[in-house]
Amino acid sequence: MVKKSFFLFFFLFSFVLVAQTMEKQTLKEDMLTKKIKTLLDPKVYKENRAFIEIIFSPKKDFYRSERVDVVKVAQTLKDNGLLNLFFVKPQELTLDFKTSGAPLFFVKIMGDSLRNMGYYRYVTKESTLNESEFVWTITLTSEYATDPLILQKELQKNGCDIIDIQRESSVHWTYTVDMRDANLDIERLDQDKEFQLKRSLYAHWLDVSAVQKLKIKSSSRNNWYPYIAYYDRSMHLLEVIKKDKKVRTLYLEIPRYAKYIKISDLYTLKNIRDELVLIPTATR
């Protein structure tokens, strides 16, 4: 009797285990299918359903842990001609970027990434912040929608990762970004090592986490009116230095918790015709 009870228990346990495994697998398949459907027009999905089953086999290859690898999904659809990112003519494109990280840090990283992708003329439409999420919405005129893979590569340079994509329409996309390991993809100043800042139309950003004191030399051809800003690792502003007179040599004491420094001109970066030479004179 005991032996029969044991086998009955073992059979029931095995049945439950198999059922749970199948349920998890079905859930995964549903998650993947659902994501594919959100990225395609219903007509495109319906007409190509059999083909989609083929290109997304095995389904497990399109997961990262328990999450759908949405960038890989979008790229697979694009590579197979199912996701068209190009417009017949230039359109106003709306992009929502969501994160649970620090808003200012996020906007800086997103701005740099967009600029590296060739998006210069975008306009901030809206930004909202609540207890759990920050959303930055921009609009721009473009001949194509943002390529998720290219955006992912740019964000990964800064330690960020796209964890979800929503296609609201062909001209409205929403990206959710994980920035838990975020950092700026910039040069770091080191002890006794000169660094030259070349002429640029954009402010210079550097990592000064290892520097305590800094000397900046400007050539006689420059009309530099220093604008210096320090930020901590979460991009909180710590201190600003402004000089309303031309400077040839500037000595700086780096604030204790400063991670980043922004070097610019109080009026216009066109004032800087030659390089600025940076010389760390003391390290932490």
C-alpha positions, 0 to 999 in steps of 0.5 A: 500500500505504501509502495502504491502511494509513493508511485502515485505521489511521484506520478502526480508530482511529475505531472504538476512539474511538466504542467508548470514547465509547459505553462512557463513555455507557453507564457514565454511564447505569448510574451514574444508573440505579443511583442512582435504584434506590437511592432507590426501593423495587424495586416502585416502580421496576419499575412506573414504569420507562418513566415514569422514562426519560422524566423523566430525559431527557436523562440528561446533565442529571443529572450534575455533571462525572462525578458524578451530581447526586444531589440533583437526582435525588432532587428529580425523583423527589419532584416526580413523586410517586415518592419519598414522604418523609412517614410515615403516623405519626411515626417514629424517623428515623436520619440518617448524615452522612459527611465527610472533613473536620474532625469538630468543624467538621462537627458544628457545620455540620450542627447549625446546618443541622438547627436551621434546618430545624426539627430541634431534638430529635435525639440523637447515636446514634454517631460514628466516625472513621477515617483517611479518614472521619468519620460522625455518626449521629443519631436523631429522631422525625419525620413525614417524612424529610429533604428533600435539596434543603432540606438542600442549600440549608442546607449551601451557606450554609456552603460545603458540598455533598451529593455522595451520598445512600443510602436504607437504608430509608424511615426511615434515610438516609445523606448524604455531604458535601463540606466542602472549602470549608466556613465558618460562615455567621455575621457577621464583625466589622470595624474600628470597627463596633459589633455588637449580640448580641441575646438568644438561647437559643443561644451566639453565633458570630462571625468574628473573623479581622480583629479583634485586640482586642475590647471587650464591654459588658453592660448593668446588667440582665444577669447575665453570667458570660462564657464565651468560646471561640476556634477556628481555621478547622478548629474546633480549640479554641484558648483558653477564657475563663471568668469566675465573676463578673458582668461589665459590660465585658470586654476581649479579646485575640484569639489569632493564629490565631483564626477564630471566637469563641463567646460564651456564659454560664458558667451559662445564657444566660437571664442575658443579658436585654439585648443585648451590645455588641461593639466591635472596638478593633484589627484585624489 
